[in-house]
Amino acid sequence: MDDIVRAAMAKWPNVPDCFGWLGLDARGNWYMRDDRTQARGPFPDSKGSLLQHDKLIEFIHRNYAADEHGRWFFQNGPQRVFVELEATPWVWRLQPDGRVLSHTGLEAHMQDSLLDESGRLYLVTDLGLGLVHTADMAAAAERVEAGDWRPAVMPHDQMPAHFGFMRRPQA
């Protein structure tokens, strides 16, 4: 977490939390969801505006975490902005050298793999559960076919409870 964020939290400790305004899609993209977007329906059916400002995205990545209830958030100064998740808290990018990186750029160490009922591939890592990015499925399929990864099957709707995260955090 950024030092400036820690300082703001100490200076203004009672800023109310924010819900419904930020979404993370299954490809690791961030969406800002204003009142009108939220009124049109839940994320990801009503996504909102794709964030494209590199510095803002980097700031979100540095200040992305989960609370003790499995609600993922972006600490925006003194305000906690809870994130609506399309799939999982992490989206994994497979690197040519075999490393696994999160959508935020953190390196993760793979422990297990899962397939859901739609054939989507997930990795269980030291950082938690994440969905493999669609652009990396050819490389992932090679790992499965080589026997490096042996995915178990788990329905997607069971993953949040099993891995301790909330897709739609509430106050």
BAZA-355832 format. One record per residue (C-alpha): x, y, z. Coordinates in pm, 1 decimal, always signed. Layout:
<rs>
<r><east>X</east><north>Y</north><up>Z</up></r>
...
</rs>
This chain:
<rs>
<r><east>+0.0</east><north>+0.0</north><up>+0.0</up></r>
<r><east>+124.6</east><north>+348.2</north><up>-83.7</up></r>
<r><east>+255.6</east><north>+562.3</north><up>+204.3</up></r>
<r><east>+28.3</east><north>+847.9</north><up>+99.2</up></r>
<r><east>-271.8</east><north>+613.1</north><up>+133.0</up></r>
<r><east>-163.5</east><north>+506.0</north><up>+483.3</up></r>
<r><east>-127.0</east><north>+871.8</north><up>+582.6</up></r>
<r><east>-474.4</east><north>+956.9</north><up>+449.3</up></r>
<r><east>-624.7</east><north>+662.9</north><up>+639.6</up></r>
<r><east>-465.1</east><north>+786.7</north><up>+962.8</up></r>
<r><east>-575.8</east><north>+1146.2</north><up>+902.3</up></r>
<r><east>-938.1</east><north>+1058.1</north><up>+810.1</up></r>
<r><east>-1020.0</east><north>+724.1</north><up>+979.6</up></r>
<r><east>-1399.5</east><north>+739.6</north><up>+947.9</up></r>
<r><east>-1457.7</east><north>+783.1</north><up>+574.5</up></r>
<r><east>-1746.8</east><north>+557.1</north><up>+467.2</up></r>
<r><east>-1679.5</east><north>+258.9</north><up>+242.8</up></r>
<r><east>-1790.3</east><north>+263.9</north><up>-120.2</up></r>
<r><east>-1977.6</east><north>-26.2</north><up>-284.3</up></r>
<r><east>-2073.3</east><north>-94.4</north><up>-645.1</up></r>
<r><east>-1851.3</east><north>+168.6</north><up>-807.5</up></r>
<r><east>-1559.6</east><north>-46.1</north><up>-927.9</up></r>
<r><east>-1561.1</east><north>-374.1</north><up>-1119.7</up></r>
<r><east>-1291.7</east><north>-621.9</north><up>-1226.1</up></r>
<r><east>-1377.9</east><north>-829.9</north><up>-1531.9</up></r>
<r><east>-1256.4</east><north>-1177.8</north><up>-1625.7</up></r>
<r><east>-972.5</east><north>-1029.9</north><up>-1834.8</up></r>
<r><east>-830.5</east><north>-813.4</north><up>-1554.4</up></r>
<r><east>-984.6</east><north>-487.2</north><up>-1676.6</up></r>
<r><east>-1118.1</east><north>-228.0</north><up>-1433.8</up></r>
<r><east>-1454.5</east><north>-55.7</north><up>-1481.9</up></r>
<r><east>-1588.8</east><north>+255.5</north><up>-1312.1</up></r>
<r><east>-1960.8</east><north>+214.3</north><up>-1238.6</up></r>
<r><east>-2152.1</east><north>+536.9</north><up>-1178.2</up></r>
<r><east>-2509.2</east><north>+559.9</north><up>-1043.2</up></r>
<r><east>-2667.2</east><north>+519.6</north><up>-1388.8</up></r>
<r><east>-2457.4</east><north>+212.4</north><up>-1465.1</up></r>
<r><east>-2546.8</east><north>+55.3</north><up>-1131.4</up></r>
<r><east>-2916.7</east><north>+127.7</north><up>-1190.4</up></r>
<r><east>-2899.2</east><north>-62.6</north><up>-1522.6</up></r>
<r><east>-2801.0</east><north>-384.5</north><up>-1345.2</up></r>
<r><east>-2528.1</east><north>-577.5</north><up>-1166.4</up></r>
<r><east>-2169.9</east><north>-616.7</north><up>-1281.6</up></r>
<r><east>-2073.0</east><north>-754.6</north><up>-1532.8</up></r>
<r><east>-2408.8</east><north>-726.1</north><up>-1713.5</up></r>
<r><east>-2375.6</east><north>-349.7</north><up>-1676.6</up></r>
<r><east>-2001.3</east><north>-287.6</north><up>-1677.3</up></r>
<r><east>-1961.7</east><north>+89.1</north><up>-1689.5</up></r>
<r><east>-1661.8</east><north>+280.9</north><up>-1820.7</up></r>
<r><east>-1337.9</east><north>+95.6</north><up>-1892.9</up></r>
<r><east>-1049.8</east><north>+255.6</north><up>-1702.3</up></r>
<r><east>-764.7</east><north>+335.3</north><up>-1940.2</up></r>
<r><east>-549.8</east><north>+583.5</north><up>-1746.9</up></r>
<r><east>-223.5</east><north>+395.2</north><up>-1681.2</up></r>
<r><east>-128.7</east><north>+585.5</north><up>-1364.0</up></r>
<r><east>-474.9</east><north>+530.4</north><up>-1210.5</up></r>
<r><east>-462.3</east><north>+158.6</north><up>-1292.8</up></r>
<r><east>-113.1</east><north>+131.6</north><up>-1140.0</up></r>
<r><east>-242.1</east><north>+309.5</north><up>-825.9</up></r>
<r><east>-532.4</east><north>+64.7</north><up>-800.5</up></r>
<r><east>-293.6</east><north>-229.4</north><up>-843.9</up></r>
<r><east>-63.4</east><north>-109.8</north><up>-565.6</up></r>
<r><east>-354.6</east><north>-60.9</north><up>-326.2</up></r>
<r><east>-562.4</east><north>-373.0</north><up>-406.3</up></r>
<r><east>-628.3</east><north>-606.8</north><up>-113.0</up></r>
<r><east>-894.7</east><north>-808.2</north><up>+70.1</up></r>
<r><east>-1048.6</east><north>-765.4</north><up>+411.4</up></r>
<r><east>-1110.4</east><north>-1036.2</north><up>+671.8</up></r>
<r><east>-1449.2</east><north>-1116.7</north><up>+510.5</up></r>
<r><east>-1302.5</east><north>-1191.8</north><up>+165.1</up></r>
<r><east>-1424.6</east><north>-863.5</north><up>+18.4</up></r>
<r><east>-1168.5</east><north>-728.0</north><up>-229.0</up></r>
<r><east>-1114.7</east><north>-353.9</north><up>-238.1</up></r>
<r><east>-902.9</east><north>-69.4</north><up>-364.8</up></r>
<r><east>-784.6</east><north>+158.6</north><up>-84.3</up></r>
<r><east>-835.5</east><north>+503.7</north><up>-236.9</up></r>
<r><east>-676.6</east><north>+729.4</north><up>+23.1</up></r>
<r><east>-898.1</east><north>+707.7</north><up>+330.3</up></r>
<r><east>-1185.3</east><north>+540.6</north><up>+141.3</up></r>
<r><east>-1217.5</east><north>+168.9</north><up>+78.0</up></r>
<r><east>-1373.7</east><north>+105.8</north><up>-263.7</up></r>
<r><east>-1502.8</east><north>-251.5</north><up>-274.3</up></r>
<r><east>-1469.0</east><north>-435.1</north><up>-605.7</up></r>
<r><east>-1737.8</east><north>-625.0</north><up>-795.1</up></r>
<r><east>-1572.0</east><north>-937.8</north><up>-938.7</up></r>
<r><east>-1686.2</east><north>-1096.1</north><up>-1263.5</up></r>
<r><east>-1502.2</east><north>-1419.0</north><up>-1183.6</up></r>
<r><east>-1224.9</east><north>-1416.9</north><up>-922.1</up></r>
<r><east>-1004.1</east><north>-1166.6</north><up>-735.6</up></r>
<r><east>-708.0</east><north>-1249.0</north><up>-959.1</up></r>
<r><east>-661.6</east><north>-1289.2</north><up>-1333.3</up></r>
<r><east>-345.5</east><north>-1481.8</north><up>-1420.5</up></r>
<r><east>-112.3</east><north>-1410.2</north><up>-1710.4</up></r>
<r><east>+119.3</east><north>-1693.9</north><up>-1810.3</up></r>
<r><east>+470.2</east><north>-1584.8</north><up>-1899.8</up></r>
<r><east>+693.5</east><north>-1749.7</north><up>-2164.6</up></r>
<r><east>+946.1</east><north>-1839.3</north><up>-1890.7</up></r>
<r><east>+678.6</east><north>-2034.1</north><up>-1696.8</up></r>
<r><east>+602.2</east><north>-1768.6</north><up>-1435.2</up></r>
<r><east>+247.0</east><north>-1676.6</north><up>-1342.1</up></r>
<r><east>+172.3</east><north>-1305.2</north><up>-1295.9</up></r>
<r><east>-145.0</east><north>-1148.5</north><up>-1162.0</up></r>
<r><east>-333.6</east><north>-876.2</north><up>-1345.4</up></r>
<r><east>-166.4</east><north>-640.2</north><up>-1094.3</up></r>
<r><east>+182.6</east><north>-762.3</north><up>-1186.2</up></r>
<r><east>+249.1</east><north>-973.1</north><up>-875.3</up></r>
<r><east>+423.6</east><north>-1305.6</north><up>-922.4</up></r>
<r><east>+224.5</east><north>-1604.2</north><up>-799.7</up></r>
<r><east>+331.8</east><north>-1961.5</north><up>-731.9</up></r>
<r><east>+91.1</east><north>-2220.7</north><up>-865.7</up></r>
<r><east>-31.8</east><north>-2490.3</north><up>-626.0</up></r>
<r><east>-329.3</east><north>-2645.2</north><up>-806.3</up></r>
<r><east>-561.5</east><north>-2600.3</north><up>-1102.2</up></r>
<r><east>-937.7</east><north>-2621.5</north><up>-1152.8</up></r>
<r><east>-1187.4</east><north>-2632.8</north><up>-1437.3</up></r>
<r><east>-1542.4</east><north>-2504.3</north><up>-1402.6</up></r>
<r><east>-1855.0</east><north>-2625.8</north><up>-1581.6</up></r>
<r><east>-1784.5</east><north>-2386.6</north><up>-1872.0</up></r>
<r><east>-1430.3</east><north>-2516.4</north><up>-1925.1</up></r>
<r><east>-1263.2</east><north>-2206.7</north><up>-1778.7</up></r>
<r><east>-927.4</east><north>-2276.1</north><up>-1615.9</up></r>
<r><east>-834.8</east><north>-2143.2</north><up>-1270.4</up></r>
<r><east>-509.0</east><north>-2159.1</north><up>-1079.8</up></r>
<r><east>-483.2</east><north>-2185.2</north><up>-704.5</up></r>
<r><east>-169.6</east><north>-1999.4</north><up>-600.0</up></r>
<r><east>+0.4</east><north>-1863.0</north><up>-291.1</up></r>
<r><east>-193.4</east><north>-1538.0</north><up>-357.0</up></r>
<r><east>-528.9</east><north>-1716.0</north><up>-391.3</up></r>
<r><east>-761.1</east><north>-1827.7</north><up>-667.4</up></r>
<r><east>-757.3</east><north>-1666.7</north><up>-1009.9</up></r>
<r><east>-884.9</east><north>-1720.8</north><up>-1360.1</up></r>
<r><east>-636.0</east><north>-1780.1</north><up>-1641.9</up></r>
<r><east>-662.0</east><north>-1497.3</north><up>-1897.3</up></r>
<r><east>-827.9</east><north>-1607.1</north><up>-2220.7</up></r>
<r><east>-524.6</east><north>-1494.0</north><up>-2424.1</up></r>
<r><east>-310.1</east><north>-1746.1</north><up>-2234.3</up></r>
<r><east>-529.2</east><north>-2052.8</north><up>-2279.6</up></r>
<r><east>-314.2</east><north>-2203.6</north><up>-2556.7</up></r>
<r><east>-10.0</east><north>-2201.0</north><up>-2324.7</up></r>
<r><east>-224.0</east><north>-2333.3</north><up>-2039.3</up></r>
<r><east>-358.4</east><north>-2614.2</north><up>-2258.2</up></r>
<r><east>-0.4</east><north>-2717.8</north><up>-2333.7</up></r>
<r><east>+68.7</east><north>-2744.2</north><up>-1958.7</up></r>
<r><east>-245.0</east><north>-2955.6</north><up>-1908.8</up></r>
<r><east>-170.0</east><north>-3180.5</north><up>-2208.4</up></r>
<r><east>+188.5</east><north>-3228.4</north><up>-2087.3</up></r>
<r><east>+54.0</east><north>-3343.5</north><up>-1749.9</up></r>
<r><east>+212.8</east><north>-3051.8</north><up>-1561.5</up></r>
<r><east>-131.6</east><north>-2938.1</north><up>-1447.6</up></r>
<r><east>-411.6</east><north>-3178.9</north><up>-1361.6</up></r>
<r><east>-721.9</east><north>-2966.0</north><up>-1308.4</up></r>
<r><east>-994.0</east><north>-3087.9</north><up>-1076.4</up></r>
<r><east>-1352.7</east><north>-2991.3</north><up>-1158.6</up></r>
<r><east>-1540.6</east><north>-2742.8</north><up>-942.2</up></r>
<r><east>-1857.5</east><north>-2548.4</north><up>-1025.9</up></r>
<r><east>-1788.5</east><north>-2175.7</north><up>-1049.2</up></r>
<r><east>-2061.2</east><north>-2089.0</north><up>-798.8</up></r>
<r><east>-1884.0</east><north>-2298.1</north><up>-530.8</up></r>
<r><east>-1547.9</east><north>-2120.0</north><up>-568.9</up></r>
<r><east>-1620.9</east><north>-1802.9</north><up>-365.8</up></r>
<r><east>-1719.7</east><north>-1995.9</north><up>-51.9</up></r>
<r><east>-1445.0</east><north>-2255.7</north><up>-96.6</up></r>
<r><east>-1169.7</east><north>-1996.8</north><up>-150.1</up></r>
<r><east>-1306.7</east><north>-1726.8</north><up>+79.8</up></r>
<r><east>-1391.5</east><north>-1434.5</north><up>-147.9</up></r>
<r><east>-1705.6</east><north>-1239.1</north><up>-232.1</up></r>
<r><east>-1792.8</east><north>-1153.2</north><up>-590.7</up></r>
<r><east>-2051.3</east><north>-889.8</north><up>-491.0</up></r>
<r><east>-1943.4</east><north>-729.9</north><up>-162.8</up></r>
<r><east>-2209.8</east><north>-556.3</north><up>+41.0</up></r>
<r><east>-2193.2</east><north>-312.6</north><up>+331.3</up></r>
</rs>
